[in-house]
Amino acid sequence: AMTYQSGQATKASYGNDGDSYSATDLGNGHVHRPRADFGYGPPGQVVQVKAQSTICFEGDPAEEYFRLEEGCVRAERIFEDGSRQIVGLFQAGAYFGLANAGDYRFSAEAATDCTLIRFRRPDLRTWLADHPEGSNWLLNALNFETRAVSVRALILGRPSPLERFATFLLLLRGPRQDVAQSFEIVLPLTRTEIGDYLGLCMESASRCVSRLRERGIIAVPTPHR
């Protein structure tokens, strides 16, 4: 089963250091909880973000970084003419906004409703000074952004649209599912966005869905699921 989700674009807002706001305070549906310790690594703050909200903008000072707990986030590059290109996808467990010490190298937008943990770079520097053994954790966290871009490059290297689409579905499936068994995937992107990510037009992405459905490989119970 597959679900296509869409929503209205809004911009996420964040509170000051340690502040906790309700959705009513912000007026945009984003819920912030108090800062807390989340196990290994510096303390952070839980942030719930609505779909189609921008989390960080390409070119802005990278003063914070994020870990995705639930949902899906798009990494996007914005061109001078205002068009965008989806260059990567982040799923639960991924860190992003950490790779560059200066400015964000891409915009991050919530493809679905998301739960994030927001971290401040000064806290990371303080934590690393007190935990020098944390360098291995930091290298692993930095790898998520590189991996997201390289996975898309791998998909674009597939020779046919159908192979690209099938590889994309397996990417969303994740490593924990047995490929020999049936499983349900909730697609975090519209067909237009899937086409953008796969380097295809929307019509080609739709034809891939139809061909896989005709072969009995996937089932799409309704246009939106």
Secondary structure as GFF3:
##gff-version 3
##sequence-region A 1 225
A	DSSP	beta_strand	10	11	.	.	.	ID=ss1
A	DSSP	alpha_helix	23	26	.	.	.	ID=ss2
A	DSSP	beta_strand	31	36	.	.	.	ID=ss3
A	DSSP	beta_strand	44	49	.	.	.	ID=ss4
A	DSSP	beta_strand	53	56	.	.	.	ID=ss5
A	DSSP	beta_strand	64	70	.	.	.	ID=ss6
A	DSSP	beta_strand	73	78	.	.	.	ID=ss7
A	DSSP	beta_strand	84	90	.	.	.	ID=ss8
A	DSSP	beta_strand	95	96	.	.	.	ID=ss9
A	DSSP	beta_strand	107	110	.	.	.	ID=ss10
A	DSSP	beta_strand	114	120	.	.	.	ID=ss11
A	DSSP	alpha_helix	121	130	.	.	.	ID=ss12
A	DSSP	three_ten_helix	132	134	.	.	.	ID=ss13
A	DSSP	alpha_helix	135	156	.	.	.	ID=ss14
A	DSSP	alpha_helix	161	173	.	.	.	ID=ss15
A	DSSP	alpha_helix	191	198	.	.	.	ID=ss16
A	DSSP	alpha_helix	202	214	.	.	.	ID=ss17
###
